[in-house]
Amino acid sequence: MRERGRTRRLFGLGARTGGAMLKNRMGGSADWDALGEALFDGLSELRGPAMKLAQIVAQWDDVLPPELADRLARLQRQAEPMPWPRIREVLVAEYGDLEARFRHVEEAPFASASMGQVHRAVTRDGETLVLKVQYPGLAGALESDLRQVKRMMRLGSWLNVSPSRLDALFEELAAGLRDELDYRAEAQTLARYRERYRHEPRLRSPEPIKALCGERVLAMRYLAGTPLDEATAADDGLRQQVAATLADWLTEELFTYGELHADPHAGNFAVDAESRLIIYDFGAVIAVPKARLVTMMALLEATLAGDPMAMDDALLALGGRQGQGAPLALYREAAEAIAPLFAPGEQDFADVRIHRRLRELSPRVWAAMDRLQPPADTLLLSRALNGHYWNMVRLGARLDMHRRCEPLLAWARAAPEAALRTPPA
């Protein structure tokens, strides 16, 4: 009965979303505000992959109607908490007698998300930990929810996204969500990152307690910090320091280690009392092949040069364009919108003119979806880069992206020509 209820709610939300999209596409005026509120209410209660998908969509602020984006953005910081008795069931299944392990476990979570929630706990030795607890029954509900999400994603056919491309996008999303259920793997990733950055004074991440980590509970030493979305109200000096740290870390992840933290919502990050960036969640880390990085930098270089033919070549190499007739005029306008962020000198990520121009272009992007197709194997990468861009916007970052990107563009130019032609892995 419970599964049928989840299915009905997901199907209803999907139908309502599709109706709004179709009405807007046909020239009508959709009530995006009401739709966003309905999605927030329904998905925060359902949790799981449907809510995760909404969090991903919420980060595409540049193409969503503002009323819808504002409502969905709340899913990045709020979720209806699971009642304590259900969470306690998971902890007892993992640990047995809780009193033998802990002096106290706080019943109220201090963070809730799509796949689990976090509770503070004090060990018998008096050490404060946090326990990331997977929602009970989530693994069993995952495949059912994914089937409904796949049905919702078919609405993309109205935007001329091919069924095969939608299926490929879905498979990448599904694989990422399945990986996030493996808390033992996340504990190993967390330990690897701590070792990688042990000598980096600007970064911190919590230490996993191996003896207390299990398949559905991740135990970590508590690290206090100001959540990133609250740090956006801090003084300018601190915000610029955090933004520079975030940019440096992302660059090193991609171009030194060939992987990327792919869950960029602000709840996964904080700033400690010494202005260090804390990275809390490592459930989604993806490999980024060198060939893909080379092609992405070729696309950036073509964009900054205002060369629509070279932009098309790079998009074809990425798998983001198909069919006949490249939308060259759209490429030119997109390049003109993006180029100011990469002009020499410090540029302000909070400059609303850039966002406004990108949003103004979004209807034309939708209209060109018969030729511009989302690359099938870059959903999580695109989500991560887009989400971190908006973290920079919220921080009011001022960065010299020209100086930062020049050595990366040179690195891509020096790569063997075959790397540019290599299809993404």
N, C-alpha and C positions, 0 to 999 in steps of 0.2 A: 504494500500500500504506500509506504514511504517513497519507494522508487517511482511509482506511478505519479505521485504528487510532484516529485522533482522534474519528471519528464513534462508534465502539464505546464509547470511554471516556466521551464526553459523554452518550451514550444511557444507559449504565449508571449514571452519576451521577444523571441525571435520574430514572430509574426508582427508584433507591434513595431519592432525596429525596421523590418522590411517594409512595412506600410509607410513609415515616415520617409525612408529612403526613396521609395517609388514616388510618393507624393512630391518630394522635393525635386526629384529628377524630371518630373513632368511639369515643373514650373509652379507647383503649389507652395504653400507655406506650412511647413511641418512645425508642430509644437515640440521643438527640441528640448525645451526646459522640462516639460512634463514627462517626456520620454526619458530624459536623463535621470529624473527623480525615480521613475518606475524601475529603471535598470539598477540604480543604486539599491533601492529597497529589496528588489528580488534577488540580485546577485550576491549581496552581502549576506543574505540569509542562506542562500544555496551553497556558498563557498565553492571550493574545487575549481575545475578547469574553466567553467563558464565565467566565474569571477576573475580568474587569472587573465582570461582573454580580454575582459573589460578593462583591467588594469593596463594591459598592453595598448589597447586602443586609446585609452585616456592619455597616453604619453604622446600621441600624434596631435598635439595641440595645434600644429600649423595647418591641418586640413579639416579639423572638426568644427562644426558650428560652436561658437563660444559657449552658448547655453548648455549644450550637451557636454562639452569638455569640462566645464566647471563642476557639473554633477559627478561625472565619472572620475574626476581627479580625487574625489573624496574616498574612492575605493583604494587609493594608494596609502591612506592613513587611517581609515576606519573600516571596521568589519564587526558585525554582530558577534560577540564572544560566545563560544561554546560553553554551556553550563558546566560548572565545576564537577559535578558527579560523573559526567561523561569523560572529562579529561582525566579524572582520578582513575577511571577504569584503565586507561592506557598506561598510566604510571604504575599501577599495581601489576598489570600484565608484564611490564618491563622489569620492575624492581622487586616485586613481591611485597614484603612488609615495608611500607614507606617510612614508618617510625624508626626502623632499624638503620635506614640510610640517611634520613634527614631529621633535623630538629623541627623544621617548619617548611611548608611549601605554601606560598601565597595563593589563595583560591582565585583572586581576581587577576586576570592577565594584565601585564602592562603593555602588551602589543598583540594585535590580532591581524592575521593576514588571510590569504586565500587558501593555503594548504595546512596551516597550523597556527598555534598561538604560543606566546612565551610567558613563562611564570618564573618569578624569583623563588629561590630555595636556599636554605641554610643547612649545610651538612652537619653531621654529628660533631665534627671538629671545629665548627663555627665559621666555615668559609662560605661566602655568598656566591652562589652560582645562578645561572639562568638555564632553564630547561625549555627547549623548543620542542613542543609536543604536537605530533601530527594528529589531525582530527580523526576520531574513531570512525572506522568504516570507510575512510576516504579511498583506500586502495580498491575496495570492492565497488565503490560508486564511480571510480574514475572512468572506466570504459563506458559505462552507461552515459555519463555526462559527456564524454567525448563524442559519442554518437550523436547526441543532440547538438553539440557545438558544430559538428560537421554539417548537420542540416542547416544550422544558422549561417554557416559560411557559404552555403550555396546561394545566399542572397547576393554574393559577389558577382554572380552571372549577370545581374542587372547593370553592373559596372563594366561589362564586357571582359571580365577575367575568365579565362578558359577553365572548363571543368578539370582538366589535367593539372593546370597550375594551381587551382584551389586545392586539389587533392594533395599535391606536393607540399603546399604551405601547411595544410592540416597535419601532414605526417611529421613535419619538423616541429610544429607546436606540440603534437602529442608526445613525440620522443622527449622533448624538453620537460614536459610535465611528468612523464613517467620517471625520468631521472631525478626530479625533485623529491620523489617519494623515498628515495634511498638515503636515509640519514647517515648510514655508515659511510657511504661514499662522500657525503658532504663533510663529515668529520675528517676524512683523509685529505680532501681538498683544502680544508681550513688549515690543517697541519702543514701541508705543502706550501701554502702561501705565507704562513708564519716563518717558515724556514727561508723562503725566497727573500723576504723583506726584513729579516731580522736585523740588518744593519741600516735600514732606512729610518731615520729619526722622525720623519713626518707622518709615518703610517703606523696604525695599530690594528690588530684584530684579536678577538678573544681566543684564549687557549682552550681547546677541547679537552675534556676529562675522559680519557679513553676508557677507563673502567666503568664509566657511567653512560657511555654512548651506546645506543642500540639502534635497531631498525626503525623505530618510530619515535625515539627520544634522542635529542642531541643536547648533551650537557656541556656547558662552557663556563669558564670563570667570568664573573661579572665585570664589565667595563663600563663605567659611567661616562656619559657624554650628552651633549645637547643635540637633539635630532637635527638633521640637515635642514629640514623645512623650517625649524625654529631659528637656526643659525642665520637664515636669510635676513633676520632683523638685527643682527649684530653690527658692530661698527665696521666701516669700510675696510680698514686694514686687515681685520680678521677674515672678512669675506674674500678679499683678494688673495690672501695667503692660502685659504682652503681651496679656492678655484685653481690656483697654480699647482697645488699638490695633486688635485684631482686630474688636471690635464697631463701632468708629468707621469702620473701612475698609469693612465690609460694608454699613453704613448709607449711606455715601457712594456706594458702588457702585450700590446699588439706587435710592436716591431722588434722586441727582444725575445719574448717568450712565445709569440704566436698563439695567444689565447686571450680571452676577454671575459671579465665579469659581466654577465648578460642579464642581470636583474637590477636595473638602475633606479628603481623608485626610492624616494628620499628616505623612507623608513629603514632602509638597509645601511644608512650611513649616519654618522654623528661626528661631533667635534669635541675633543676632550679639553680639560682645563689648561693644557699646554698647547692648544691650537693644533693638535694633531688630528688627522682624519682617521676615524674609526670605520672599518668595514665589518659589518656584522654577519651578513648572510652570504653563504657560498653554495647555495643550492643549484645555481645556474652559472656554470663556467663553460665556455665553448672554445673549441679549437678554431683558429683562423689561418688557413693555409697561406703560404707566401704568395702563391699565384693570385689569390683573391686580393691580397693587399696591394700587389703591383697594379692590378687592374683598377682598383678603387683609386689609387693615386693617379693613374692615367686619366680617370674620369675627372678628378679634381683639377688636374693641370689643364685639361681641355676646357673645363668650366671657367677657370680663372683667365684663360686666354680668350674666352668668348668664341671658341671654335666649335660650332654645332656639329660639323662632320666628325671631328675627333670625339666629341661627346657621344655621338651615335655609335662609333666604333667601340668605345669602352662599354657602353650599355649592352651592345650585342655580345661582347666578350663576357660580361657579367651574367648574361641570361635575362636581362631586364627589358629587352626589346625584341619584338618579333613582327612578322608580316612585312608589308610593303609601305613605303612612304614614311620616312622619318619626320616627326613633327619639329622641323628645324626652327621655326619661329618660336615655339614653346621653349626649346632649348636656349635660344638667345635670351629670352625674357627671364628664364630661371637663372641663367648665368649672371645677368645684370642684377638680380635680386640678391644673389649669394656673394658675389665678388666683394662688396664693401666690407664684409666681415674679415676678409683676408688681405685687405690693403695694408701697406707698411705702417707700423706703429700700433699702439694699443687701440683696440676696437671694443666697443661696448656691446656685450651680448644682450643687454636689456634694451637695445635700440628697437623700439616698436616698429620702425619703418620696415625693417627686414621681415618681421613676422607678418606685417600687414600685406606686404607684396607677395609673400609665399601663400598666404591665405587667399588672396585675390586670384592667384593662379590655379588654385585647387580645382575649380569647376572645369578648367581646360585640361587639367591632368586627368580627371575622371572621364572627360569626353574622348581622350586619346587612349583609353584603356584597351582598345583593340590592338594597339601597337606597343604601349608601355605596360609590361606585365611585371608584377612583383617577382624578383628572382626567387626561385623555388627553395633554395637552400640558404637564404640569408635573412630569414624572418627574425631569428633571435639576434643576429648581428645588427640588423637595421634597428631593431627595437632598442638594443643597448646603446648604440651611438646616438639615436634620437633622444632617448631618455636622459643620457648624460648631457647632451646639448641643452635640454631644458633645465637640468640642474644648474648649469652655468648661467642660464638666463635668470633663474630665481636668485642666484647668488649675486647677480649684477656684475658678473665677471668682466674685467677689462684685460684682454690678453693680446699680445702681438702674435696673431696666428700666422702672419707672413713669415716672421722669423722662425716660428716653430715648425712650419711646414716645409721650408726650403730644403733642409737636409733630408727630409723624408721623400720629397719629390726627386731629389738627386739620387737617393737610394733606389727608387723605382726605375729611374732612367738607366741606371747602371745594371739592372737585372737583365739576364739573358732575354732576348726577344721572344724565345719560346715560352717564357713564363707568362707573357701577356696573352699568348694564344691559348694557354692551357685552360680548359674549362674548369670552373670551380669544383673542388672535390666535394 
